[in-house]
């Protein structure tokens, strides 16, 4: 992975790494909403919601259409957001490995590439 891709992905993940922003994008997946609509759903002030929307917009995760004096927001990368939310919703159990498991993996890796894989 090149550094530009890594930076882009990190920015998207950082933008989603806040409970209010996760709530906002899951609400926007249901349909386009204005700030006042979101304010009716979430326990946050209009200015706080607007700040979160700005973060999401700068990460290219949401965008808006102007409706008179209102900005109506929507998810601009729905497949990405749906995929991330779906993965989080799976609630995958935490994987724990013991020393024996790790040693076994190292041995298998060594055999699979025929050398110590640069270690």
C-alpha positions as YAML, in Angstrom:
chain: A
units: angstrom
residues:
- id: 1
  name: UNK
  ca: [0.00, 0.00, 0.00]
- id: 2
  name: UNK
  ca: [1.42, 3.39, -0.90]
- id: 3
  name: UNK
  ca: [1.54, 6.26, 1.60]
- id: 4
  name: UNK
  ca: [-1.14, 8.32, -0.19]
- id: 5
  name: UNK
  ca: [-3.63, 5.47, 0.02]
- id: 6
  name: UNK
  ca: [-2.72, 4.83, 3.65]
- id: 7
  name: UNK
  ca: [-3.25, 8.52, 4.48]
- id: 8
  name: UNK
  ca: [-6.59, 8.64, 2.66]
- id: 9
  name: UNK
  ca: [-7.87, 5.53, 4.42]
- id: 10
  name: UNK
  ca: [-6.62, 6.76, 7.79]
- id: 11
  name: UNK
  ca: [-8.46, 10.07, 7.33]
- id: 12
  name: UNK
  ca: [-11.72, 8.27, 6.53]
- id: 13
  name: UNK
  ca: [-11.35, 6.00, 9.56]
- id: 14
  name: UNK
  ca: [-10.43, 8.94, 11.82]
- id: 15
  name: UNK
  ca: [-13.53, 10.80, 10.64]
- id: 16
  name: UNK
  ca: [-15.68, 7.83, 11.62]
- id: 17
  name: UNK
  ca: [-13.91, 7.34, 14.95]
- id: 18
  name: UNK
  ca: [-16.40, 9.35, 16.99]
- id: 19
  name: UNK
  ca: [-19.74, 8.11, 18.37]
- id: 20
  name: UNK
  ca: [-21.71, 11.13, 17.13]
- id: 21
  name: UNK
  ca: [-20.25, 10.88, 13.62]
- id: 22
  name: UNK
  ca: [-21.05, 7.16, 13.48]
- id: 23
  name: UNK
  ca: [-24.62, 7.98, 14.51]
- id: 24
  name: UNK
  ca: [-24.82, 10.71, 11.88]
- id: 25
  name: UNK
  ca: [-23.66, 8.48, 9.01]
- id: 26
  name: UNK
  ca: [-25.96, 5.63, 10.04]
- id: 27
  name: UNK
  ca: [-28.88, 8.07, 10.04]
- id: 28
  name: UNK
  ca: [-27.81, 9.47, 6.67]
- id: 29
  name: UNK
  ca: [-27.69, 5.95, 5.23]
- id: 30
  name: UNK
  ca: [-31.47, 5.94, 5.77]
- id: 31
  name: UNK
  ca: [-31.82, 9.05, 3.61]
- id: 32
  name: UNK
  ca: [-30.87, 12.68, 3.09]
- id: 33
  name: UNK
  ca: [-31.33, 14.88, 6.14]
- id: 34
  name: UNK
  ca: [-30.84, 18.51, 7.07]
- id: 35
  name: UNK
  ca: [-29.02, 19.52, 10.25]
- id: 36
  name: UNK
  ca: [-32.33, 20.19, 11.99]
- id: 37
  name: UNK
  ca: [-33.53, 16.66, 11.10]
- id: 38
  name: UNK
  ca: [-30.38, 15.19, 12.61]
- id: 39
  name: UNK
  ca: [-30.77, 17.43, 15.66]
- id: 40
  name: UNK
  ca: [-34.25, 15.95, 16.23]
- id: 41
  name: UNK
  ca: [-32.72, 12.44, 16.26]
- id: 42
  name: UNK
  ca: [-29.45, 12.91, 18.14]
- id: 43
  name: UNK
  ca: [-28.82, 14.52, 21.53]
- id: 44
  name: UNK
  ca: [-26.47, 17.17, 20.14]
- id: 45
  name: UNK
  ca: [-26.69, 20.87, 19.40]
- id: 46
  name: UNK
  ca: [-27.01, 22.26, 15.89]
- id: 47
  name: UNK
  ca: [-23.49, 23.72, 16.01]
- id: 48
  name: UNK
  ca: [-22.01, 20.42, 17.25]
- id: 49
  name: UNK
  ca: [-23.76, 18.46, 14.50]
- id: 50
  name: UNK
  ca: [-22.51, 20.96, 11.92]
- id: 51
  name: UNK
  ca: [-18.94, 20.55, 13.19]
- id: 52
  name: UNK
  ca: [-19.20, 16.77, 12.89]
- id: 53
  name: UNK
  ca: [-20.67, 17.07, 9.39]
- id: 54
  name: UNK
  ca: [-17.72, 19.26, 8.40]
- id: 55
  name: UNK
  ca: [-15.27, 16.56, 9.53]
- id: 56
  name: UNK
  ca: [-17.22, 13.92, 7.58]
- id: 57
  name: UNK
  ca: [-17.39, 16.17, 4.52]
- id: 58
  name: UNK
  ca: [-13.63, 16.86, 4.56]
- id: 59
  name: UNK
  ca: [-13.07, 13.08, 4.65]
- id: 60
  name: UNK
  ca: [-15.31, 12.77, 1.55]
- id: 61
  name: UNK
  ca: [-17.81, 10.59, 3.41]
- id: 62
  name: UNK
  ca: [-20.78, 12.95, 3.24]
- id: 63
  name: UNK
  ca: [-21.78, 15.86, 1.05]
- id: 64
  name: UNK
  ca: [-24.73, 18.22, 0.85]
- id: 65
  name: UNK
  ca: [-27.17, 19.78, -1.55]
- id: 66
  name: UNK
  ca: [-28.41, 23.30, -0.94]
- id: 67
  name: UNK
  ca: [-32.17, 23.64, -0.51]
- id: 68
  name: UNK
  ca: [-32.76, 27.36, -0.14]
- id: 69
  name: UNK
  ca: [-31.07, 28.28, 3.11]
- id: 70
  name: UNK
  ca: [-30.88, 24.64, 4.23]
- id: 71
  name: UNK
  ca: [-28.07, 22.21, 3.55]
- id: 72
  name: UNK
  ca: [-29.34, 18.68, 3.15]
- id: 73
  name: UNK
  ca: [-26.65, 16.08, 3.81]
- id: 74
  name: UNK
  ca: [-26.25, 12.61, 2.34]
- id: 75
  name: UNK
  ca: [-23.64, 9.84, 2.42]
- id: 76
  name: UNK
  ca: [-21.37, 10.31, -0.59]
- id: 77
  name: UNK
  ca: [-19.71, 6.88, -0.28]
- id: 78
  name: UNK
  ca: [-22.60, 4.64, 0.75]
- id: 79
  name: UNK
  ca: [-20.96, 1.29, -0.08]
- id: 80
  name: UNK
  ca: [-17.96, 2.18, 2.07]
- id: 81
  name: UNK
  ca: [-20.06, 3.31, 5.03]
- id: 82
  name: UNK
  ca: [-22.46, 0.37, 4.71]
- id: 83
  name: UNK
  ca: [-19.53, -2.04, 4.61]
- id: 84
  name: UNK
  ca: [-17.83, -0.56, 7.66]
- id: 85
  name: UNK
  ca: [-21.09, -0.45, 9.64]
- id: 86
  name: UNK
  ca: [-21.89, -4.04, 8.63]
- id: 87
  name: UNK
  ca: [-18.47, -5.25, 9.74]
- id: 88
  name: UNK
  ca: [-18.80, -3.46, 13.07]
- id: 89
  name: UNK
  ca: [-22.31, -4.86, 13.55]
- id: 90
  name: UNK
  ca: [-21.00, -8.42, 13.18]
- id: 91
  name: UNK
  ca: [-19.37, -7.98, 16.59]
- id: 92
  name: UNK
  ca: [-16.60, -10.44, 15.73]
- id: 93
  name: UNK
  ca: [-15.10, -12.02, 18.86]
- id: 94
  name: UNK
  ca: [-11.61, -10.95, 19.87]
- id: 95
  name: UNK
  ca: [-8.99, -13.44, 18.77]
- id: 96
  name: UNK
  ca: [-6.47, -14.52, 21.40]
- id: 97
  name: UNK
  ca: [-3.25, -16.35, 20.54]
- id: 98
  name: UNK
  ca: [-0.87, -18.12, 22.85]
- id: 99
  name: UNK
  ca: [2.88, -18.42, 22.48]
- id: 100
  name: UNK
  ca: [2.50, -21.89, 20.94]
- id: 101
  name: UNK
  ca: [0.10, -20.56, 18.30]
- id: 102
  name: UNK
  ca: [2.50, -17.76, 17.40]
- id: 103
  name: UNK
  ca: [5.51, -20.10, 17.28]
- id: 104
  name: UNK
  ca: [3.55, -22.47, 15.01]
- id: 105
  name: UNK
  ca: [2.66, -19.60, 12.65]
- id: 106
  name: UNK
  ca: [6.28, -18.47, 12.48]
- id: 107
  name: UNK
  ca: [7.38, -21.98, 11.59]
- id: 108
  name: UNK
  ca: [4.70, -22.26, 8.88]
- id: 109
  name: UNK
  ca: [5.65, -18.88, 7.43]
- id: 110
  name: UNK
  ca: [9.30, -19.91, 7.33]
- id: 111
  name: UNK
  ca: [8.48, -23.08, 5.43]
- id: 112
  name: UNK
  ca: [6.07, -21.40, 3.06]
- id: 113
  name: UNK
  ca: [8.65, -18.96, 1.71]
- id: 114
  name: UNK
  ca: [11.64, -21.32, 2.05]
- id: 115
  name: UNK
  ca: [13.75, -18.85, 4.03]
- id: 116
  name: UNK
  ca: [13.34, -16.85, 7.19]
- id: 117
  name: UNK
  ca: [11.37, -14.23, 5.21]
- id: 118
  name: UNK
  ca: [13.91, -11.50, 5.85]
- id: 119
  name: UNK
  ca: [13.90, -11.84, 9.62]
...
